[in-house]
Amino acid sequence: MLVLARKRGQSIIIGDGIEVKILKVDGGYVSVGIDAPREISINRAELLEGFEPSAAEDSSEEAGDTEAKAAPEADAAEPLAH
């Protein structure tokens, strides 16, 4: 695992099309913004526990869901895992 320290407003670039930006740091919470191509699925890990990635992708394709998945803005501030 690569561990990087970032301040508010700084970004991390992953590959050719994914940018992770630190939006807000408030106590034990960090809000991040993720800019990625639509074909990249983005989910919070705790929502995927017990689900296999291929099964989750298959069900969204069957439902005609072609939108990139992201947490609602209200859920953007999750506790920072140690």
C-alpha positions as a printed Julia matrix, in Angstrom:
82×3 Matrix{Float64}:
   0.0    0.0     0.0
   1.29   3.43   -0.94
   0.7    6.01    1.8
   0.79   9.72    0.93
   0.21  12.82    3.03
  -1.97  15.48    1.38
  -3.36  18.84    2.48
  -6.75  20.33    1.65
  -6.88  21.21   -2.04
  -4.1   18.82   -3.04
  -4.64  15.89   -5.42
  -3.35  12.44   -6.22
  -3.42  11.23   -9.84
  -3.94   7.5   -10.48
  -3.19   6.21  -13.97
  -4.33   8.33  -16.91
  -7.81   9.3   -15.8
  -8.39   9.22  -12.05
  -7.85  12.19   -9.74
  -8.45  12.01   -5.99
  -8.65  15.47   -4.39
  -8.75  16.3    -0.68
 -11.7   18.65   -0.27
 -12.04  19.04    3.49
 -10.34  17.87    6.67
 -12.41  18.21    9.84
 -11.28  16.37   12.96
 -11.35  12.65   12.2
 -13.16  13.12    8.88
 -11.71  13.62    5.43
 -13.85  14.55    2.42
 -12.43  13.48   -0.92
 -13.55  14.18   -4.46
 -12.91  11.55   -7.12
 -12.84  12.43  -10.8
 -12.8    9.28  -12.93
 -14.11   8.01  -16.27
 -17.75   6.86  -16.2
 -16.75   3.22  -16.78
 -14.89   3.17  -13.45
 -17.12   2.05  -10.58
 -16.56   3.97   -7.33
 -17.97   2.59   -4.07
 -17.28   2.84   -0.36
 -15.66  -0.4     0.83
 -18.13  -0.97    3.67
 -20.99  -1.08    1.16
 -19.3   -3.88   -0.78
 -18.53  -6.21    2.12
 -19.98  -9.6     1.32
 -20.49  -8.73   -2.35
 -18.27  -9.9    -5.19
 -17.31  -7.08   -7.6
 -18.42  -9.07  -10.65
 -21.87  -9.71   -9.13
 -22.36  -6.02   -8.31
 -21.34  -5.0   -11.84
 -23.62  -7.6   -13.45
 -26.67  -6.42  -11.49
 -26.09  -2.74  -12.39
 -25.65  -3.6   -16.08
 -28.88  -5.61  -16.07
 -30.72  -2.65  -14.58
 -29.37  -0.41  -17.35
 -27.28   1.6   -14.89
 -24.5    3.23  -16.91
 -23.82   6.14  -14.52
 -20.62   6.24  -12.5
 -21.34   5.25   -8.93
 -20.51   7.67   -6.14
 -21.66   8.3    -2.61
 -24.17  11.13   -2.14
 -22.56  14.4    -1.1
 -24.09  14.14    2.38
 -22.18  10.86    2.9
 -18.92  12.3     1.58
 -17.41  12.74    5.04
 -16.64   9.27    6.38
 -14.42   8.56    9.39
 -10.78   8.15    8.48
  -9.8    4.48    8.96
  -6.54   3.88   10.79
